[in-house]
């Protein structure tokens, strides 16, 4: 969701990483040491974000005959913009 930031330094030098503000996402957690000292081994710090929900509208499945008459109750599905949804074909006597 954002470009990696690579920091370089001499063994024993201090480093600091920063949490970014990323539109549409909420910071959740940091994995690894956000601050520390450079070692002779590669170190990875990962900032984890969750996608912020974007309220969406409803999807209504209507069940009608060929004349447009209602033959079963509507089914309403709710979700966030971009979420997948499915509807089901009913067997109606």
PDB file of N, CA, C and O in Angstrom:
ATOM      1  N   UNK A   1       0.817  -1.209   0.000  1.00  0.00           N
ATOM      2  CA  UNK A   1       0.000   0.000   0.000  1.00  0.00           C
ATOM      3  C   UNK A   1       0.854   1.263   0.000  1.00  0.00           C
ATOM      4  O   UNK A   1       0.336   2.372  -0.131  1.00  0.00           O
ATOM      5  N   UNK A   2       2.160   1.089   0.147  1.00  0.00           N
ATOM      6  CA  UNK A   2       3.084   2.211   0.077  1.00  0.00           C
ATOM      7  C   UNK A   2       4.467   1.661  -0.255  1.00  0.00           C
ATOM      8  O   UNK A   2       4.742   0.484  -0.023  1.00  0.00           O
ATOM      9  N   UNK A   3       5.327   2.503  -0.794  1.00  0.00           N
ATOM     10  CA  UNK A   3       6.679   2.068  -1.131  1.00  0.00           C
ATOM     11  C   UNK A   3       7.471   1.717   0.127  1.00  0.00           C
ATOM     12  O   UNK A   3       7.273   2.321   1.181  1.00  0.00           O
ATOM     13  N   UNK A   4       8.367   0.739   0.009  1.00  0.00           N
ATOM     14  CA  UNK A   4       9.269   0.393   1.106  1.00  0.00           C
ATOM     15  C   UNK A   4      10.246   1.541   1.329  1.00  0.00           C
ATOM     16  O   UNK A   4      10.559   2.292   0.406  1.00  0.00           O
ATOM     17  N   UNK A   5      10.719   1.666   2.554  1.00  0.00           N
ATOM     18  CA  UNK A   5      11.756   2.636   2.892  1.00  0.00           C
ATOM     19  C   UNK A   5      12.973   1.830   3.345  1.00  0.00           C
ATOM     20  O   UNK A   5      12.887   1.050   4.293  1.00  0.00           O
ATOM     21  N   UNK A   6      14.097   2.018   2.671  1.00  0.00           N
ATOM     22  CA  UNK A   6      15.324   1.305   3.021  1.00  0.00           C
ATOM     23  C   UNK A   6      16.258   2.276   3.724  1.00  0.00           C
ATOM     24  O   UNK A   6      16.539   3.361   3.215  1.00  0.00           O
ATOM     25  N   UNK A   7      16.731   1.884   4.887  1.00  0.00           N
ATOM     26  CA  UNK A   7      17.680   2.706   5.650  1.00  0.00           C
ATOM     27  C   UNK A   7      19.015   1.969   5.687  1.00  0.00           C
ATOM     28  O   UNK A   7      19.048   0.747   5.830  1.00  0.00           O
ATOM     29  N   UNK A   8      20.099   2.701   5.560  1.00  0.00           N
ATOM     30  CA  UNK A   8      21.434   2.113   5.606  1.00  0.00           C
ATOM     31  C   UNK A   8      22.257   2.849   6.646  1.00  0.00           C
ATOM     32  O   UNK A   8      22.057   4.038   6.891  1.00  0.00           O
ATOM     33  N   UNK A   9      23.185   2.126   7.255  1.00  0.00           N
ATOM     34  CA  UNK A   9      24.061   2.742   8.250  1.00  0.00           C
ATOM     35  C   UNK A   9      25.151   1.785   8.653  1.00  0.00           C
ATOM     36  O   UNK A   9      25.186   0.638   8.209  1.00  0.00           O
ATOM     37  N   UNK A  10      26.025   2.254   9.481  1.00  0.00           N
ATOM     38  CA  UNK A  10      27.128   1.440   9.979  1.00  0.00           C
ATOM     39  C   UNK A  10      26.662   0.620  11.168  1.00  0.00           C
ATOM     40  O   UNK A  10      25.778   1.039  11.914  1.00  0.00           O
ATOM     41  N   UNK A  11      27.269  -0.566  11.342  1.00  0.00           N
ATOM     42  CA  UNK A  11      26.951  -1.416  12.483  1.00  0.00           C
ATOM     43  C   UNK A  11      27.124  -0.599  13.757  1.00  0.00           C
ATOM     44  O   UNK A  11      28.156   0.040  13.965  1.00  0.00           O
ATOM     45  N   UNK A  12      26.100  -0.629  14.605  1.00  0.00           N
ATOM     46  CA  UNK A  12      26.138   0.111  15.864  1.00  0.00           C
ATOM     47  C   UNK A  12      25.468   1.468  15.804  1.00  0.00           C
ATOM     48  O   UNK A  12      25.130   2.028  16.846  1.00  0.00           O
ATOM     49  N   UNK A  13      25.264   2.021  14.596  1.00  0.00           N
ATOM     50  CA  UNK A  13      24.547   3.292  14.465  1.00  0.00           C
ATOM     51  C   UNK A  13      23.071   3.086  14.792  1.00  0.00           C
ATOM     52  O   UNK A  13      22.528   2.002  14.581  1.00  0.00           O
ATOM     53  N   UNK A  14      22.436   4.117  15.301  1.00  0.00           N
ATOM     54  CA  UNK A  14      21.005   4.058  15.628  1.00  0.00           C
ATOM     55  C   UNK A  14      20.171   4.276  14.370  1.00  0.00           C
ATOM     56  O   UNK A  14      20.571   5.007  13.464  1.00  0.00           O
ATOM     57  N   UNK A  15      19.003   3.630  14.328  1.00  0.00           N
ATOM     58  CA  UNK A  15      18.042   3.888  13.253  1.00  0.00           C
ATOM     59  C   UNK A  15      16.671   4.126  13.864  1.00  0.00           C
ATOM     60  O   UNK A  15      16.382   3.691  14.979  1.00  0.00           O
ATOM     61  N   UNK A  16      15.837   4.823  13.111  1.00  0.00           N
ATOM     62  CA  UNK A  16      14.449   5.071  13.495  1.00  0.00           C
ATOM     63  C   UNK A  16      13.583   4.911  12.257  1.00  0.00           C
ATOM     64  O   UNK A  16      13.938   5.407  11.188  1.00  0.00           O
ATOM     65  N   UNK A  17      12.451   4.226  12.383  1.00  0.00           N
ATOM     66  CA  UNK A  17      11.486   4.123  11.290  1.00  0.00           C
ATOM     67  C   UNK A  17      10.236   4.892  11.690  1.00  0.00           C
ATOM     68  O   UNK A  17      10.002   5.148  12.871  1.00  0.00           O
ATOM     69  N   UNK A  18       9.443   5.254  10.702  1.00  0.00           N
ATOM     70  CA  UNK A  18       8.269   6.075  10.976  1.00  0.00           C
ATOM     71  C   UNK A  18       7.003   5.402  10.463  1.00  0.00           C
ATOM     72  O   UNK A  18       6.991   4.778   9.402  1.00  0.00           O
ATOM     73  N   UNK A  19       5.942   5.546  11.244  1.00  0.00           N
ATOM     74  CA  UNK A  19       4.607   5.125  10.823  1.00  0.00           C
ATOM     75  C   UNK A  19       4.080   6.162   9.843  1.00  0.00           C
ATOM     76  O   UNK A  19       4.167   7.360  10.111  1.00  0.00           O
ATOM     77  N   UNK A  20       3.534   5.720   8.707  1.00  0.00           N
ATOM     78  CA  UNK A  20       2.995   6.637   7.714  1.00  0.00           C
ATOM     79  C   UNK A  20       1.486   6.799   7.902  1.00  0.00           C
ATOM     80  O   UNK A  20       0.812   5.915   8.431  1.00  0.00           O
ATOM     81  N   UNK A  21       0.978   7.932   7.463  1.00  0.00           N
ATOM     82  CA  UNK A  21      -0.461   8.125   7.354  1.00  0.00           C
ATOM     83  C   UNK A  21      -0.823   7.789   5.916  1.00  0.00           C
ATOM     84  O   UNK A  21      -0.345   8.435   4.984  1.00  0.00           O
ATOM     85  N   UNK A  22      -1.665   6.779   5.734  1.00  0.00           N
ATOM     86  CA  UNK A  22      -2.021   6.312   4.401  1.00  0.00           C
ATOM     87  C   UNK A  22      -3.528   6.423   4.240  1.00  0.00           C
ATOM     88  O   UNK A  22      -4.289   5.799   4.979  1.00  0.00           O
ATOM     89  N   UNK A  23      -3.952   7.222   3.269  1.00  0.00           N
ATOM     90  CA  UNK A  23      -5.378   7.458   3.048  1.00  0.00           C
ATOM     91  C   UNK A  23      -6.111   6.145   2.789  1.00  0.00           C
ATOM     92  O   UNK A  23      -5.652   5.313   2.006  1.00  0.00           O
ATOM     93  N   UNK A  24      -7.254   5.967   3.452  1.00  0.00           N
ATOM     94  CA  UNK A  24      -8.071   4.779   3.271  1.00  0.00           C
ATOM     95  C   UNK A  24      -7.661   3.607   4.146  1.00  0.00           C
ATOM     96  O   UNK A  24      -8.269   2.539   4.073  1.00  0.00           O
ATOM     97  N   UNK A  25      -6.628   3.793   4.979  1.00  0.00           N
ATOM     98  CA  UNK A  25      -6.140   2.728   5.850  1.00  0.00           C
ATOM     99  C   UNK A  25      -5.960   3.237   7.270  1.00  0.00           C
ATOM    100  O   UNK A  25      -5.702   4.419   7.498  1.00  0.00           O
ATOM    101  N   UNK A  26      -6.101   2.311   8.229  1.00  0.00           N
ATOM    102  CA  UNK A  26      -5.900   2.620   9.642  1.00  0.00           C
ATOM    103  C   UNK A  26      -4.737   1.780  10.152  1.00  0.00           C
ATOM    104  O   UNK A  26      -4.689   0.570   9.926  1.00  0.00           O
ATOM    105  N   UNK A  27      -3.799   2.425  10.841  1.00  0.00           N
ATOM    106  CA  UNK A  27      -2.644   1.706  11.392  1.00  0.00           C
ATOM    107  C   UNK A  27      -3.117   0.682  12.409  1.00  0.00           C
ATOM    108  O   UNK A  27      -3.973   0.978  13.243  1.00  0.00           O
ATOM    109  N   UNK A  28      -2.550  -0.545  12.341  1.00  0.00           N
ATOM    110  CA  UNK A  28      -2.925  -1.614  13.267  1.00  0.00           C
ATOM    111  C   UNK A  28      -1.786  -1.954  14.230  1.00  0.00           C
ATOM    112  O   UNK A  28      -1.968  -1.940  15.447  1.00  0.00           O
ATOM    113  N   UNK A  29      -0.603  -2.261  13.671  1.00  0.00           N
ATOM    114  CA  UNK A  29       0.511  -2.680  14.529  1.00  0.00           C
ATOM    115  C   UNK A  29       1.832  -2.577  13.776  1.00  0.00           C
ATOM    116  O   UNK A  29       1.870  -2.483  12.549  1.00  0.00           O
ATOM    117  N   UNK A  30       2.913  -2.597  14.553  1.00  0.00           N
ATOM    118  CA  UNK A  30       4.247  -2.645  13.957  1.00  0.00           C
ATOM    119  C   UNK A  30       4.866  -3.986  14.329  1.00  0.00           C
ATOM    120  O   UNK A  30       4.788  -4.421  15.478  1.00  0.00           O
ATOM    121  N   UNK A  31       5.477  -4.629  13.351  1.00  0.00           N
ATOM    122  CA  UNK A  31       6.158  -5.905  13.580  1.00  0.00           C
ATOM    123  C   UNK A  31       7.648  -5.665  13.408  1.00  0.00           C
ATOM    124  O   UNK A  31       8.089  -5.205  12.354  1.00  0.00           O
ATOM    125  N   UNK A  32       8.420  -5.973  14.433  1.00  0.00           N
ATOM    126  CA  UNK A  32       9.852  -5.688  14.423  1.00  0.00           C
ATOM    127  C   UNK A  32      10.121  -4.480  15.303  1.00  0.00           C
ATOM    128  O   UNK A  32       9.210  -3.931  15.923  1.00  0.00           O
ATOM    129  N   UNK A  33      11.375  -4.074  15.351  1.00  0.00           N
ATOM    130  CA  UNK A  33      11.780  -2.949  16.188  1.00  0.00           C
ATOM    131  C   UNK A  33      11.742  -1.656  15.393  1.00  0.00           C
ATOM    132  O   UNK A  33      12.516  -1.477  14.453  1.00  0.00           O
ATOM    133  N   UNK A  34      10.840  -0.753  15.768  1.00  0.00           N
ATOM    134  CA  UNK A  34      10.700   0.519  15.067  1.00  0.00           C
ATOM    135  C   UNK A  34      11.949   1.387  15.211  1.00  0.00           C
ATOM    136  O   UNK A  34      12.251   2.200  14.338  1.00  0.00           O
ATOM    137  N   UNK A  35      12.665   1.211  16.307  1.00  0.00           N
ATOM    138  CA  UNK A  35      13.944   1.895  16.516  1.00  0.00           C
ATOM    139  C   UNK A  35      14.958   0.871  17.007  1.00  0.00           C
ATOM    140  O   UNK A  35      14.585  -0.154  17.578  1.00  0.00           O
ATOM    141  N   UNK A  36      16.210   1.143  16.789  1.00  0.00           N
ATOM    142  CA  UNK A  36      17.245   0.222  17.236  1.00  0.00           C
ATOM    143  C   UNK A  36      18.587   0.611  16.682  1.00  0.00           C
ATOM    144  O   UNK A  36      18.827   1.772  16.350  1.00  0.00           O
ATOM    145  N   UNK A  37      19.460  -0.365  16.584  1.00  0.00           N
ATOM    146  CA  UNK A  37      20.780  -0.116  16.024  1.00  0.00           C
ATOM    147  C   UNK A  37      21.022  -1.071  14.857  1.00  0.00           C
ATOM    148  O   UNK A  37      20.520  -2.195  14.833  1.00  0.00           O
ATOM    149  N   UNK A  38      21.805  -0.588  13.891  1.00  0.00           N
ATOM    150  CA  UNK A  38      22.160  -1.418  12.748  1.00  0.00           C
ATOM    151  C   UNK A  38      23.054  -2.560  13.209  1.00  0.00           C
ATOM    152  O   UNK A  38      23.916  -2.382  14.070  1.00  0.00           O
ATOM    153  N   UNK A  39      22.836  -3.744  12.622  1.00  0.00           N
ATOM    154  CA  UNK A  39      23.685  -4.906  12.895  1.00  0.00           C
ATOM    155  C   UNK A  39      24.249  -5.387  11.556  1.00  0.00           C
ATOM    156  O   UNK A  39      23.984  -4.793  10.510  1.00  0.00           O
ATOM    157  N   UNK A  40      25.021  -6.458  11.602  1.00  0.00           N
ATOM    158  CA  UNK A  40      25.552  -6.998  10.353  1.00  0.00           C
ATOM    159  C   UNK A  40      24.541  -7.906   9.644  1.00  0.00           C
ATOM    160  O   UNK A  40      24.858  -8.496   8.612  1.00  0.00           O
ATOM    161  N   UNK A  41      23.336  -8.019  10.188  1.00  0.00           N
ATOM    162  CA  UNK A  41      22.253  -8.795   9.593  1.00  0.00           C
ATOM    163  C   UNK A  41      21.153  -7.857   9.100  1.00  0.00           C
ATOM    164  O   UNK A  41      20.913  -6.805   9.692  1.00  0.00           O
ATOM    165  N   UNK A  42      20.491  -8.246   8.015  1.00  0.00           N
ATOM    166  CA  UNK A  42      19.362  -7.451   7.519  1.00  0.00           C
ATOM    167  C   UNK A  42      18.237  -7.484   8.557  1.00  0.00           C
ATOM    168  O   UNK A  42      17.969  -8.522   9.161  1.00  0.00           O
ATOM    169  N   UNK A  43      17.596  -6.357   8.751  1.00  0.00           N
ATOM    170  CA  UNK A  43      16.481  -6.250   9.686  1.00  0.00           C
ATOM    171  C   UNK A  43      15.259  -5.742   8.923  1.00  0.00           C
ATOM    172  O   UNK A  43      15.381  -4.934   8.002  1.00  0.00           O
ATOM    173  N   UNK A  44      14.084  -6.223   9.316  1.00  0.00           N
ATOM    174  CA  UNK A  44      12.850  -5.809   8.657  1.00  0.00           C
ATOM    175  C   UNK A  44      11.879  -5.296   9.713  1.00  0.00           C
ATOM    176  O   UNK A  44      11.661  -5.938  10.740  1.00  0.00           O
ATOM    177  N   UNK A  45      11.310  -4.147   9.448  1.00  0.00           N
ATOM    178  CA  UNK A  45      10.262  -3.574  10.292  1.00  0.00           C
ATOM    179  C   UNK A  45       9.033  -3.437   9.398  1.00  0.00           C
ATOM    180  O   UNK A  45       9.101  -2.801   8.347  1.00  0.00           O
ATOM    181  N   UNK A  46       7.919  -4.024   9.802  1.00  0.00           N
ATOM    182  CA  UNK A  46       6.709  -4.003   8.993  1.00  0.00           C
ATOM    183  C   UNK A  46       5.605  -3.269   9.739  1.00  0.00           C
ATOM    184  O   UNK A  46       5.281  -3.596  10.881  1.00  0.00           O
ATOM    185  N   UNK A  47       5.037  -2.277   9.077  1.00  0.00           N
ATOM    186  CA  UNK A  47       3.892  -1.553   9.618  1.00  0.00           C
ATOM    187  C   UNK A  47       2.640  -2.145   8.980  1.00  0.00           C
ATOM    188  O   UNK A  47       2.503  -2.149   7.756  1.00  0.00           O
ATOM    189  N   UNK A  48       1.733  -2.642   9.805  1.00  0.00           N
ATOM    190  CA  UNK A  48       0.523  -3.314   9.326  1.00  0.00           C
ATOM    191  C   UNK A  48      -0.664  -2.361   9.456  1.00  0.00           C
ATOM    192  O   UNK A  48      -0.864  -1.729  10.493  1.00  0.00           O
ATOM    193  N   UNK A  49      -1.447  -2.275   8.378  1.00  0.00           N
ATOM    194  CA  UNK A  49      -2.621  -1.401   8.334  1.00  0.00           C
ATOM    195  C   UNK A  49      -3.841  -2.226   7.944  1.00  0.00           C
ATOM    196  O   UNK A  49      -3.717  -3.248   7.269  1.00  0.00           O
ATOM    197  N   UNK A  50      -5.010  -1.781   8.368  1.00  0.00           N
ATOM    198  CA  UNK A  50      -6.259  -2.387   7.914  1.00  0.00           C
ATOM    199  C   UNK A  50      -6.966  -1.396   7.005  1.00  0.00           C
ATOM    200  O   UNK A  50      -6.908  -0.185   7.215  1.00  0.00           O
ATOM    201  N   UNK A  51      -7.625  -1.926   6.005  1.00  0.00           N
ATOM    202  CA  UNK A  51      -8.351  -1.068   5.066  1.00  0.00           C
ATOM    203  C   UNK A  51      -9.547  -0.478   5.797  1.00  0.00           C
ATOM    204  O   UNK A  51     -10.320  -1.199   6.428  1.00  0.00           O
ATOM    205  N   UNK A  52      -9.690   0.824   5.709  1.00  0.00           N
ATOM    206  CA  UNK A  52     -10.813   1.502   6.352  1.00  0.00           C
ATOM    207  C   UNK A  52     -12.089   1.181   5.574  1.00  0.00           C
ATOM    208  O   UNK A  52     -12.112   1.291   4.348  1.00  0.00           O
ATOM    209  N   UNK A  53     -13.145   0.788   6.278  1.00  0.00           N
ATOM    210  CA  UNK A  53     -14.389   0.474   5.570  1.00  0.00           C
ATOM    211  C   UNK A  53     -14.999   1.724   4.950  1.00  0.00           C
ATOM    212  O   UNK A  53     -14.975   2.811   5.529  1.00  0.00           O
ATOM    213  N   UNK A  54     -15.539   1.535   3.766  1.00  0.00           N
ATOM    214  CA  UNK A  54     -16.248   2.617   3.080  1.00  0.00           C
ATOM    215  C   UNK A  54     -17.695   2.151   2.955  1.00  0.00           C
ATOM    216  O   UNK A  54     -18.007   1.255   2.170  1.00  0.00           O
ATOM    217  N   UNK A  55     -18.560   2.762   3.730  1.00  0.00           N
ATOM    218  CA  UNK A  55     -19.953   2.319   3.748  1.00  0.00           C
ATOM    219  C   UNK A  55     -20.543   2.344   2.354  1.00  0.00           C
ATOM    220  O   UNK A  55     -20.403   3.318   1.615  1.00  0.00           O
ATOM    221  N   UNK A  56     -21.193   1.274   2.019  1.00  0.00           N
ATOM    222  CA  UNK A  56     -21.815   1.166   0.708  1.00  0.00           C
ATOM    223  C   UNK A  56     -23.318   1.032   0.836  1.00  0.00           C
ATOM    224  O   UNK A  56     -23.867   1.012   1.938  1.00  0.00           O
ATOM    225  N   UNK A  57     -23.950   0.943  -0.273  1.00  0.00           N
ATOM    226  CA  UNK A  57     -25.396   0.768  -0.281  1.00  0.00           C
ATOM    227  C   UNK A  57     -25.758  -0.693  -0.144  1.00  0.00           C
ATOM    228  O   UNK A  57     -24.891  -1.554   0.012  1.00  0.00           O
ATOM    229  N   UNK A  58     -27.036  -0.957  -0.204  1.00  0.00           N
ATOM    230  CA  UNK A  58     -27.547  -2.315  -0.129  1.00  0.00           C
ATOM    231  C   UNK A  58     -27.752  -2.870  -1.532  1.00  0.00           C
ATOM    232  O   UNK A  58     -27.926  -2.123  -2.494  1.00  0.00           O
ATOM    233  N   UNK A  59     -27.728  -4.187  -1.625  1.00  0.00           N
ATOM    234  CA  UNK A  59     -28.099  -4.902  -2.843  1.00  0.00           C
ATOM    235  C   UNK A  59     -29.359  -5.687  -2.495  1.00  0.00           C
ATOM    236  O   UNK A  59     -29.367  -6.457  -1.534  1.00  0.00           O
ATOM    237  N   UNK A  60     -30.414  -5.496  -3.266  1.00  0.00           N
ATOM    238  CA  UNK A  60     -31.677  -6.179  -3.009  1.00  0.00           C
ATOM    239  C   UNK A  60     -31.952  -7.173  -4.128  1.00  0.00           C
ATOM    240  O   UNK A  60     -32.000  -6.818  -5.305  1.00  0.00           O
ATOM    241  N   UNK A  61     -32.131  -8.439  -3.724  1.00  0.00           N
ATOM    242  CA  UNK A  61     -32.540  -9.475  -4.686  1.00  0.00           C
ATOM    243  C   UNK A  61     -34.059  -9.580  -4.602  1.00  0.00           C
ATOM    244  O   UNK A  61     -34.611  -9.868  -3.540  1.00  0.00           O
ATOM    245  N   UNK A  62     -34.724  -9.348  -5.721  1.00  0.00           N
ATOM    246  CA  UNK A  62     -36.178  -9.428  -5.789  1.00  0.00           C
ATOM    247  C   UNK A  62     -36.559 -10.692  -6.543  1.00  0.00           C
ATOM    248  O   UNK A  62     -35.885 -11.083  -7.497  1.00  0.00           O
ATOM    249  N   UNK A  63     -37.628 -11.320  -6.118  1.00  0.00           N
ATOM    250  CA  UNK A  63     -38.102 -12.556  -6.741  1.00  0.00           C
ATOM    251  C   UNK A  63     -39.506 -12.301  -7.273  1.00  0.00           C
ATOM    252  O   UNK A  63     -40.450 -12.129  -6.502  1.00  0.00           O
ATOM    253  N   UNK A  64     -39.635 -12.279  -8.607  1.00  0.00           N
ATOM    254  CA  UNK A  64     -40.902 -11.937  -9.254  1.00  0.00           C
ATOM    255  C   UNK A  64     -41.198 -12.945 -10.365  1.00  0.00           C
ATOM    256  O   UNK A  64     -40.309 -13.647 -10.848  1.00  0.00           O
ATOM    257  N   UNK A  65     -42.489 -12.995 -10.758  1.00  0.00           N
ATOM    258  CA  UNK A  65     -42.852 -13.825 -11.906  1.00  0.00           C
ATOM    259  C   UNK A  65     -42.671 -13.015 -13.184  1.00  0.00           C
ATOM    260  O   UNK A  65     -42.235 -11.865 -13.124  1.00  0.00           O
ATOM    261  N   UNK A  66     -42.994 -13.590 -14.330  1.00  0.00           N
ATOM    262  CA  UNK A  66     -42.771 -12.915 -15.615  1.00  0.00           C
ATOM    263  C   UNK A  66     -43.620 -11.659 -15.784  1.00  0.00           C
ATOM    264  O   UNK A  66     -43.352 -10.841 -16.664  1.00  0.00           O
ATOM    265  N   UNK A  67     -44.652 -11.503 -14.937  1.00  0.00           N
ATOM    266  CA  UNK A  67     -45.477 -10.295 -14.980  1.00  0.00           C
ATOM    267  C   UNK A  67     -45.003  -9.250 -13.972  1.00  0.00           C
ATOM    268  O   UNK A  67     -45.612  -8.187 -13.851  1.00  0.00           O
ATOM    269  N   UNK A  68     -43.920  -9.544 -13.246  1.00  0.00           N
ATOM    270  CA  UNK A  68     -43.385  -8.596 -12.275  1.00  0.00           C
ATOM    271  C   UNK A  68     -44.023  -8.682 -10.899  1.00  0.00           C
ATOM    272  O   UNK A  68     -43.764  -7.832 -10.048  1.00  0.00           O
ATOM    273  N   UNK A  69     -44.863  -9.706 -10.660  1.00  0.00           N
ATOM    274  CA  UNK A  69     -45.515  -9.880  -9.359  1.00  0.00           C
ATOM    275  C   UNK A  69     -44.559 -10.545  -8.367  1.00  0.00           C
ATOM    276  O   UNK A  69     -43.889 -11.521  -8.705  1.00  0.00           O
ATOM    277  N   UNK A  70     -44.498 -10.018  -7.153  1.00  0.00           N
ATOM    278  CA  UNK A  70     -43.629 -10.555  -6.104  1.00  0.00           C
ATOM    279  C   UNK A  70     -44.093 -11.967  -5.738  1.00  0.00           C
ATOM    280  O   UNK A  70     -45.268 -12.181  -5.439  1.00  0.00           O
ATOM    281  N   UNK A  71     -43.153 -12.941  -5.761  1.00  0.00           N
ATOM    282  CA  UNK A  71     -43.506 -14.321  -5.429  1.00  0.00           C
ATOM    283  C   UNK A  71     -42.706 -14.857  -4.241  1.00  0.00           C
ATOM    284  O   UNK A  71     -42.918 -15.993  -3.816  1.00  0.00           O
ATOM    285  N   UNK A  72     -41.800 -14.057  -3.707  1.00  0.00           N
ATOM    286  CA  UNK A  72     -41.033 -14.436  -2.514  1.00  0.00           C
ATOM    287  C   UNK A  72     -40.481 -13.156  -1.890  1.00  0.00           C
ATOM    288  O   UNK A  72     -40.375 -12.120  -2.547  1.00  0.00           O
ATOM    289  N   UNK A  73     -40.134 -13.251  -0.610  1.00  0.00           N
ATOM    290  CA  UNK A  73     -39.580 -12.088   0.092  1.00  0.00           C
ATOM    291  C   UNK A  73     -38.257 -11.657  -0.531  1.00  0.00           C
ATOM    292  O   UNK A  73     -37.461 -12.485  -0.974  1.00  0.00           O
ATOM    293  N   UNK A  74     -38.037 -10.329  -0.556  1.00  0.00           N
ATOM    294  CA  UNK A  74     -36.761  -9.786  -1.012  1.00  0.00           C
ATOM    295  C   UNK A  74     -35.658 -10.204  -0.048  1.00  0.00           C
ATOM    296  O   UNK A  74     -35.909 -10.439   1.134  1.00  0.00           O
ATOM    297  N   UNK A  75     -34.445 -10.294  -0.560  1.00  0.00           N
ATOM    298  CA  UNK A  75     -33.268 -10.548   0.278  1.00  0.00           C
ATOM    299  C   UNK A  75     -32.357  -9.346   0.105  1.00  0.00           C
ATOM    300  O   UNK A  75     -31.973  -9.009  -1.015  1.00  0.00           O
ATOM    301  N   UNK A  76     -32.004  -8.688   1.225  1.00  0.00           N
ATOM    302  CA  UNK A  76     -31.164  -7.495   1.193  1.00  0.00           C
ATOM    303  C   UNK A  76     -29.782  -7.857   1.736  1.00  0.00           C
ATOM    304  O   UNK A  76     -29.662  -8.418   2.826  1.00  0.00           O
ATOM    305  N   UNK A  77     -28.750  -7.534   0.974  1.00  0.00           N
ATOM    306  CA  UNK A  77     -27.359  -7.740   1.385  1.00  0.00           C
ATOM    307  C   UNK A  77     -26.718  -6.368   1.587  1.00  0.00           C
ATOM    308  O   UNK A  77     -26.910  -5.470   0.766  1.00  0.00           O
ATOM    309  N   UNK A  78     -25.968  -6.199   2.657  1.00  0.00           N
ATOM    310  CA  UNK A  78     -25.280  -4.937   2.943  1.00  0.00           C
ATOM    311  C   UNK A  78     -23.780  -5.195   2.986  1.00  0.00           C
ATOM    312  O   UNK A  78     -23.340  -6.302   3.295  1.00  0.00           O
ATOM    313  N   UNK A  79     -22.999  -4.164   2.672  1.00  0.00           N
ATOM    314  CA  UNK A  79     -21.554  -4.308   2.723  1.00  0.00           C
ATOM    315  C   UNK A  79     -20.864  -2.996   2.431  1.00  0.00           C
ATOM    316  O   UNK A  79     -21.502  -1.956   2.269  1.00  0.00           O
ATOM    317  N   UNK A  80     -19.552  -3.068   2.368  1.00  0.00           N
ATOM    318  CA  UNK A  80     -18.724  -1.902   2.076  1.00  0.00           C
ATOM    319  C   UNK A  80     -18.462  -1.813   0.577  1.00  0.00           C
ATOM    320  O   UNK A  80     -18.515  -2.817  -0.133  1.00  0.00           O
ATOM    321  N   UNK A  81     -18.183  -0.616   0.108  1.00  0.00           N
ATOM    322  CA  UNK A  81     -17.846  -0.426  -1.300  1.00  0.00           C
ATOM    323  C   UNK A  81     -16.660  -1.322  -1.641  1.00  0.00           C
ATOM    324  O   UNK A  81     -15.653  -1.326  -0.933  1.00  0.00           O
ATOM    325  N   UNK A  82     -16.781  -2.070  -2.715  1.00  0.00           N
ATOM    326  CA  UNK A  82     -15.707  -2.951  -3.152  1.00  0.00           C
ATOM    327  C   UNK A  82     -15.806  -4.365  -2.619  1.00  0.00           C
ATOM    328  O   UNK A  82     -15.101  -5.245  -3.114  1.00  0.00           O
ATOM    329  N   UNK A  83     -16.657  -4.627  -1.621  1.00  0.00           N
ATOM    330  CA  UNK A  83     -16.832  -5.981  -1.111  1.00  0.00           C
ATOM    331  C   UNK A  83     -17.600  -6.816  -2.128  1.00  0.00           C
ATOM    332  O   UNK A  83     -18.452  -6.295  -2.848  1.00  0.00           O
ATOM    333  N   UNK A  84     -17.302  -8.098  -2.188  1.00  0.00           N
ATOM    334  CA  UNK A  84     -18.034  -9.008  -3.068  1.00  0.00           C
ATOM    335  C   UNK A  84     -19.357  -9.395  -2.405  1.00  0.00           C
ATOM    336  O   UNK A  84     -19.475  -9.403  -1.180  1.00  0.00           O
ATOM    337  N   UNK A  85     -20.333  -9.709  -3.228  1.00  0.00           N
ATOM    338  CA  UNK A  85     -21.606 -10.229  -2.721  1.00  0.00           C
ATOM    339  C   UNK A  85     -22.116 -11.307  -3.656  1.00  0.00           C
ATOM    340  O   UNK A  85     -21.731 -11.368  -4.824  1.00  0.00           O
ATOM    341  N   UNK A  86     -22.988 -12.159  -3.129  1.00  0.00           N
ATOM    342  CA  UNK A  86     -23.644 -13.165  -3.953  1.00  0.00           C
ATOM    343  C   UNK A  86     -25.127 -13.169  -3.617  1.00  0.00           C
ATOM    344  O   UNK A  86     -25.532 -12.834  -2.504  1.00  0.00           O
ATOM    345  N   UNK A  87     -25.918 -13.553  -4.595  1.00  0.00           N
ATOM    346  CA  UNK A  87     -27.352 -13.770  -4.377  1.00  0.00           C
ATOM    347  C   UNK A  87     -27.649 -15.208  -4.762  1.00  0.00           C
ATOM    348  O   UNK A  87     -26.856 -15.853  -5.448  1.00  0.00           O
ATOM    349  N   UNK A  88     -28.792 -15.705  -4.320  1.00  0.00           N
ATOM    350  CA  UNK A  88     -29.129 -17.097  -4.565  1.00  0.00           C
ATOM    351  C   UNK A  88     -30.421 -17.205  -5.364  1.00  0.00           C
ATOM    352  O   UNK A  88     -31.360 -16.430  -5.181  1.00  0.00           O
ATOM    353  N   UNK A  89     -30.437 -18.178  -6.245  1.00  0.00           N
ATOM    354  CA  UNK A  89     -31.669 -18.523  -6.951  1.00  0.00           C
ATOM    355  C   UNK A  89     -32.482 -19.389  -5.997  1.00  0.00           C
ATOM    356  O   UNK A  89     -31.964 -20.363  -5.449  1.00  0.00           O
ATOM    357  N   UNK A  90     -33.751 -19.043  -5.793  1.00  0.00           N
ATOM    358  CA  UNK A  90     -34.619 -19.805  -4.917  1.00  0.00           C
ATOM    359  C   UNK A  90     -35.446 -20.792  -5.736  1.00  0.00           C
ATOM    360  O   UNK A  90     -35.745 -20.553  -6.906  1.00  0.00           O
ATOM    361  N   UNK A  91     -35.810 -21.905  -5.099  1.00  0.00           N
ATOM    362  CA  UNK A  91     -36.794 -22.800  -5.677  1.00  0.00           C
ATOM    363  C   UNK A  91     -38.132 -22.388  -5.090  1.00  0.00           C
ATOM    364  O   UNK A  91     -38.335 -22.490  -3.881  1.00  0.00           O
ATOM    365  N   UNK A  92     -39.057 -21.920  -5.940  1.00  0.00           N
ATOM    366  CA  UNK A  92     -40.324 -21.391  -5.480  1.00  0.00           C
ATOM    367  C   UNK A  92     -41.443 -22.250  -6.072  1.00  0.00           C
ATOM    368  O   UNK A  92     -41.553 -22.420  -7.286  1.00  0.00           O
ATOM    369  N   UNK A  93     -42.269 -22.784  -5.166  1.00  0.00           N
ATOM    370  CA  UNK A  93     -43.377 -23.646  -5.623  1.00  0.00           C
ATOM    371  C   UNK A  93     -44.375 -22.858  -6.446  1.00  0.00           C
ATOM    372  O   UNK A  93     -45.368 -23.416  -6.912  1.00  0.00           O
TER     373      UNK A  93
END
